[in-house]
């Protein structure tokens, strides 16, 4: 839709000046039902055009909430003026950005922007099923969300193209009580990459997942707290994905490396066991489309996989075009902007621990006394790699067999130390793209990976 509106904008680019123009539309649709009551019902759309111009080491940026040739020309002039002003004040005196081979990358657009009533009716049917078939709950919640980022990009020396990223999710939440009256909660997202009409068919197709969630929360009511201390544990794909994103991924974003993250002094050094390979996948993983495929970034760079850790050695950072030059690396398409009015930042796409050779059954059988953690509900880490994640579902392991379910706990550690204890990696992966990364701008990302056996500190009760 955008290409026809600014198709001639390249004629306005100044010769030899790195220039980026991006038209973008973001859509969001959401519905929330709590215990039968409609508590949320929203639709939003934003669209506009932005331009960024590079001059001697500084960028000038401008944006406007309008999509037209006139708007594109206006922001281009303003961005050029801003770049000249910044250069006159900062005077970095750097040369031009190294050009990349130009090409066109166009992602297909499909799906229908369904009426809000469809989201409401869908949620109500699921809520009615939960009310009828899931007894002994103290609370229930159904949320439906569909969002998309639709971009058209023109870059003077890079790619021109179209990027379209739609996501559709239904979030199920159940709460209950233990025999001691303590609240317990289980939550699952259902959905993935695609528009609502292409991803979901009828509510009854999800009833099996509702039943599975209900069975797990009933088990959790009988759960126990794990023992505190350093234990041998298996982190499922959701936990290893959280670790890959929060505790490692952010430390190897080049802007945070320049800010002094732990990765600044560890390039080409061992930071994990030789079984660990960690990759920020662009759009495809092992021949299958990644949960959040990105084919072209917002600097016009074709997206390729960025290997972060290879066989335990830290081998690379995620870069923008400018930081890639500084570190003598190749840009792999990690510069992304959330809104038309945002400048691109170095961001992750689909960050995961790559699969190994062990089956999950072999991993469980190898543990005499430990835990298998499957689900997380939150996580935080800093640029030292120190992390703490909440665990909201898991099981004890006794003599190589799964035992009682666990109540909520936490795990913590320092990523580059904990990863050195990994001695088994599963041959399968789990993925999710239901959340946002919150680095200055919200950004949809995919996280996941293989399960890993390691030693980690457990918070206990």
N, C-alpha and C positions, 0 to 999 in steps of 0.2 A: 504493500500500500504506500510506503514512504518513497520508494525509488522513483515513482512517477512524479513526485512533488519536488524533488531536488536533483533530478537526473543531470542537470546542466551545471551543478555547483562547482565541479572541477575546473570549469573555465575561469572561475574567480580565484583559484589558488595561485599564489605568487610563485614564480619559478625559484626552485632551490630552497624553498621554505617548507619545513615539515608541518603539515596541516592535517587536522582531523575534523570531520563533521559527522555528527551522529544525530539521527532522528529516532525518538523512542516513545513507545506507549507502554505504560504499565496498567494492568487491570487486576482487580481484587474483588472476589465475591465470597461472602461468608454468611453462615447461619449457625446459631448455637441454640441447643435445647437442653435445659437442665431440669431433670425430674419432671418432664412433661411440659415445662413452661418455655416458650420462645423468649430467649434472653438476648439474642443478637441477630441482626438482619441488616446486612450492609453491602453496598456495591460502590466501588470507586474506580475512577480512571484518571490518569494523568498522561499528558503527552506534550512534547516540545522538541526543540532542536538545540544543539550546543555545538560550539567550535572550540578547538584548542590549537594554538600556534606555538611552535618552539623557536626560540631565538637565543643563541649563544649560552645555552645552559639553563634557561628559564622558560616556563610556559605562561602564555596568556590564555585565559579561559573566559567564555561568555555563554549564556544560555537564554532562551526565551520560550515561554509556554505557548508556542504556536508552531505549526508545521506548514511551511510554505517556502518557495524560493526566496521571497522577500525576507522572511525571518532568517533563513540560512545565511543570506548575504549580510544581514544586519549583525548577527552574532559573529560572523567571520571578520567583519571590519572591527568590531569591538575587541575580539580576541587578539587581533593583530596589534591594535593600539595598546592593549594591556601588556602584550609581550614586549613591545618596544619600551613602554614605561618601566616595566620590571627590569629589563636589561640595563636601562640607563641608571637605575638605582643600585642594582646588585653587581652588575659588571663581572659576571663569572668568566666571560671570555672563552667559553668552550666552543668547539667546532660543531658542525651539524650532526644530527643523529645519523648513524650508519643506516643506509637504506636496505630494505629487504626486497626480495623478488615479488613483484605485484602479481596478484591473481584474483579471481572472483570466487567467492564462497557463498552459496545461497542455500539456506535451510528451508525445507518445505513447511508450509503453514496448513494445518488442517484442524477440523473440529468446529463446533457451533457454540456461540455464546448463548447458553441456555437461559431461559427466564428464571428469575429469582424463585418463583413458585416451585420450580422443579427441585431446587435445593431444599426448600422447606418441606415439601411433601416427602422427599427421600429421607430426610432426617426424622420426620414424624413416624414413618413406618418402622424404621429401625428402633426408635424409642419405644414404640408400642410393643414390639417384639420383646425387647429387654424387660419391660414392665410385666409382660405376661409370663415369660419363661424363666426369668432370673430372679428367684426369690432370695430373701435374707440379705438384700442389699440395703445400705443406708443412704445411698445416693447414686445417681447415674447422670451421665452427660454425653451428648452427641454433638459434635461440631463438624460442619462441612466447610471446606475452603478450596477455592480454585483461584490461582493467580497466574499471571503470565508477564513476561518481559519480551517485547517485540522491538527489534532494533534494525535500522538500516545504517550502514557505516561506509563512509568514503574517506580514504586516507591517501595523501599525496604520493607517497612512495611505497605503500603497502597494499593491502587488500581492499577491495570494495565487496560488500556483501550484506547478507541478511541473516540475523540471528533471532531465533524464536525459541523461547523456553517457557512452556506451560507446565504447571503442576496441578494435580487434583488429589485431595486427601479427605478422608473421613476419619475423625478421631473419636475413639470410644473410651470412655472413662467409667470405671465402677469403683465404688467404695463399700466397705463392709467393716465388721468389727470382729476382733478375736474374742475368745471366751472370757478374757479379762477386760473387755470393753475398750481395747486399743484400736484406733482406726487403721485400716489397711486399704491400700489403693492399687489398682492396676490400670494401665493405660496403653493403648496401641494405636498407631496410625496405620490406615489402610489406603493404599493408592500409590501414586508415583508420577512419572513423566507423561504428560498428555492432558488434553482437555477433558472436562467432566463427561461429556457425551461419548467420548471414545474410550474412556477408562472404566466407567461404571455402566451397568446395564439395568438391573432391577435390585431393589433392596434385599430381596430374599436370597440373592447370590452371596450376600455377606453374612447371612445368619449363622453359617458354620463357624465363622471367625468370632461372632458374638458368643456362641456356645463355648468355644475354646477359651476366650477371655474369662468367661464366667467360671469355667472349671478351674482355671488357674487362681482366681481370687478366692475361690472356696478352699483350695489347697493352701493358699497363703495364710488364711485365717488360722491354720494349725501350725504355722511356721515357728521357727526358733531364730534367735539371734546368733550369728556366728561368733566364734571366739576372736577376741582382739589379738593383734600381733602379726608378725610376718608369717605368711602361710603359702604353701604351694596351691596355686589357683589356676583355673582355666577361665580366661576372659573370652566370652562369646564375641561374635563379629560386631555387635553393636558397641560393646565396651572397647574392643580394639580399635574400632573406628573413631570413637570419641578420643581415645589416646592419640591416634594418628593425627587427628585434626587439632585438638586443643593443645596437647602437650608437646607435639613435635612440629606439626604443620605451621603454626604461627611462629615458632622460633626460626624457621627456615624461609620465611618471607623476607625478601632482600631488604625491604625498608626497615624491618625490625632487626635484621642482622646488623644493618648500619647503625641502629639505635643501641646496639650492645647486647643482643640476645646471646644465649649460650652457644648457638651455632656459629657465631663469629670466629671462635677459636677452635672449631672442631672439624672444619672442612678437610676431607681426605683422611680423617681419623676414625677409629672404631668407636661407634656409639651404641652398638647393639650386637647380639650374637650373630654368628654367620648365617643363621636360619632366617634372619629378618631382612626382607626387602620391602621398602615403602615407596609408593608411587602416587603422584597426583595425576590421575588419569584425565585425559582431555574429554574424550567422547566414547571410547570403546575400551572394554576390558576383557581380555581373553576371547576376543571375537564376538562379544555381546555388547550392545549399547549400554554405556554407563547410566546410572540413575539420573544424572543431570548432564546430558551431553552438551558440550560447548565446542563449536567448530571454528569460531573466529572471535577474537577478543576485541575490546573497545579501543585498542590502538592499531587495529587492522592487522594483527599478527595471526597467521594460521595456527590453530591449537594442536599441540602435540603433547604426549605424555612427558612429565618431568619426573625423572627418577631422583628421589631424595636420599634414600639409603639403599645401597646395593650390597647384599651379603654382609650386612652389619657395618659397612663403611659409609659415612656421610659423603655423598658425591655431588650434591647440587643444591641450589636454592631456587625458589620461585621468583621470577623477575618481571619487571616492566622492561620496555626497550632501553630506557635510560640506565637502570641498575644493571641490566645485562652487560652493557658496555663497561661499566665500572668493574664488574667482577670477571670480565673476559669470558662470559657465558653466552649461550644463545637464548633469545627470548622464545618462550614456548607457549605464549598466549595466556598469561595469568593476570593481565590488567583488565579489571572489570568495574563497571559503574552501575549503581543500583537504579538511579533515576536520570532523566535527561539533564537535570541540573547539577549532577554530580560529576566530578572528574574521576577518571579511572584510578583505582588503587590496586596494589598487588593482592590478589585474592586466590583462594583455593577453588578447585572445581570438584573433583571426586577423589578424595585422599584416603588411601587404604593400605593396610599391610597385605602384600601379595600372598596367594595361597602357597602352602608347603606340600608335604607328602604324607602327613599322618591323617588318619580318619579321626573323627570326633570320638568314636567308640574306643579307639586305641588310646586316645589321650585320657579319657575318663578312667579306663582300666588301669592306667599307669599310676594313678594317684591313690595312695593308701589312706591319707587323712588330709582332706582339703576341701575346696569349694569350687563350684561351677557357677559363675556369674553370667546372667544372660541379658538383663535389661538395665538401662540407666535412665534416670529422670532428670539429671542435671550434671554439670561438670564445669570446673574452672581450672585454669593453669596460668602461669606467668612465663615471662621470657627466659627464666632460668630452667624451664622444663619441669618445675615442681607442679604437681597436679593433685586434685582431690575430686573424685567423682562419686555421685550418689548411685547406689545400687538398689533397685526396687524389685528385682526378682532373681532368684538363684537357688541352688541346692547344695546341701552338703555332699561330700563324697567320702564314703567309708569302704576301705578294702576294694577299691576299683569299681564301686557301684554307686549310683545316685541314691541319696537318702532323702531326708526331710527338706521341705522348702524353707527358704529363709525369709525373715522379716527385713525391713529396710536397714541398710548399713552404708558405710563409705569405704572406699579404697583410696590410698594415697601413695605418693612416691616421687621420685625424680626420674623422668622418662628415660634419659640416656643411661641411667644406672639400672633401672628396672628392665629395660629391653635387653641388657646383657645377660639376664637370667633366663631368657626364653630358650627352652630346650625342645619344644615341639610346636609345629604350626600346622593347622588343619588344611586339608586339600579342598575345602569348600569356602565360599565367601557369603557374607550377608551384607545387604545394602539398604540404605534409607536416604531419602532426600526431603524429609518432611519438615525440616527446620530452616532456620536462618543463622548465618554467621554474623556477629554483631560488631565487626571491626570498623568503627566510625560510620559506616553505612551498612544497613542490613543487606544480606546477599544470600540467595538460595544456593545451597551446596549439597553435594552428596558425600556421605561418610559411610564407612563400613570396613570390611576386610575379613581375613581369616581369623579363626579362634587361635589363641596362643596359650601355651602352658608356661607359667612364670612364677616368680615369688613376688608378692606384693603385700603392703601393710594394710590390714583390715582394721576398721575403727571399732568393730564390735557393736554393742548396743548404743 
